[in-house]
Amino acid sequence: LRVIYLPKFHCELNFIEQCWGYAKRIYRCYPMSSKDADLEANVIKALDSGLNGAQAAWAAKKYHGHRVLPSAILEELDNAKVN
């Protein structure tokens, strides 16, 4: 077993920093949609599921990073007292 001590936060020597840099570079190659478009799509999905405007806005804000709303959304709306 061999332990190699590296300086903290030294990106040129730390292998994981090079992997992380490569992963970020590849991620940037794929264009992302605008956040407004994602928010609008989530609100439309929420309205289609039978929620009213206030409930749809709450769900879109809370689950902005998710592609679908959870099946227990109605229970969460009741717990949050959003009508």
C-alpha positions as CSV (number, residue, x, y, z in Angstrom):
1,L,0.0,0.0,0.0
2,R,1.4,3.4,-1.0
3,V,0.0,6.7,0.2
4,I,0.7,9.8,-1.8
5,Y,0.3,13.2,-0.1
6,L,-0.7,16.0,-2.4
7,P,-1.0,19.7,-1.7
8,K,-4.6,20.7,-0.9
9,F,-6.6,22.0,-3.9
10,H,-3.7,21.5,-6.3
11,C,-5.4,20.8,-9.5
12,E,-2.3,19.9,-11.5
13,L,-1.3,17.1,-9.3
14,N,-4.6,15.7,-8.1
15,F,-6.0,13.2,-10.5
16,I,-9.6,13.7,-9.4
17,E,-9.4,17.4,-10.3
18,Q,-8.4,16.4,-13.8
19,C,-11.3,14.0,-14.1
20,W,-13.7,16.6,-12.8
21,G,-12.4,19.2,-15.3
22,Y,-12.9,16.7,-18.2
23,A,-16.4,15.9,-17.0
24,K,-17.3,19.6,-16.9
25,R,-15.9,20.2,-20.3
26,I,-18.0,17.3,-21.8
27,Y,-21.1,18.6,-20.0
28,R,-20.7,22.0,-21.5
29,C,-20.7,20.5,-25.0
30,Y,-24.4,19.7,-24.7
31,P,-26.6,22.9,-24.9
32,M,-29.1,23.3,-22.1
33,S,-32.6,24.7,-22.5
34,S,-33.4,28.0,-20.9
35,K,-34.7,27.9,-17.4
36,D,-37.8,29.8,-18.4
37,A,-38.7,27.1,-20.9
38,D,-38.2,24.4,-18.2
39,L,-40.4,26.3,-15.7
40,E,-43.1,26.9,-18.3
41,A,-43.1,23.2,-19.2
42,N,-43.4,22.2,-15.5
43,V,-46.3,24.6,-15.0
44,I,-48.1,23.3,-18.0
45,K,-47.6,19.7,-16.8
46,A,-48.9,20.6,-13.4
47,L,-52.0,22.3,-14.8
48,D,-52.7,19.3,-17.0
49,S,-52.6,17.1,-13.9
50,G,-55.5,19.0,-12.4
51,L,-53.8,21.5,-10.1
52,N,-55.0,25.1,-9.9
53,G,-52.7,28.1,-10.7
54,A,-51.4,28.6,-7.1
55,Q,-50.8,24.9,-6.7
56,A,-49.0,24.6,-10.1
57,A,-46.8,27.6,-9.3
58,W,-45.8,26.1,-6.0
59,A,-45.1,22.7,-7.6
60,A,-43.1,24.2,-10.4
61,K,-41.0,26.2,-7.9
62,K,-40.4,23.3,-5.5
63,Y,-39.7,20.7,-8.2
64,H,-37.8,22.9,-10.7
65,G,-35.1,20.3,-11.3
66,H,-37.4,17.4,-11.8
67,R,-38.8,16.2,-15.0
68,V,-42.0,14.9,-13.5
69,L,-44.1,15.7,-10.5
70,P,-44.2,13.1,-7.7
71,S,-47.3,11.0,-7.3
72,A,-47.7,12.3,-3.7
73,I,-48.0,15.9,-4.9
74,L,-51.5,16.3,-3.6
75,E,-50.4,15.2,-0.1
76,E,-47.5,17.6,-0.1
77,L,-49.8,20.4,-1.2
78,D,-52.1,19.7,1.7
79,N,-49.1,19.6,4.1
80,A,-47.9,23.0,2.7
81,K,-51.4,24.4,2.9
82,V,-51.4,25.5,-0.7
83,N,-54.9,25.8,-2.1
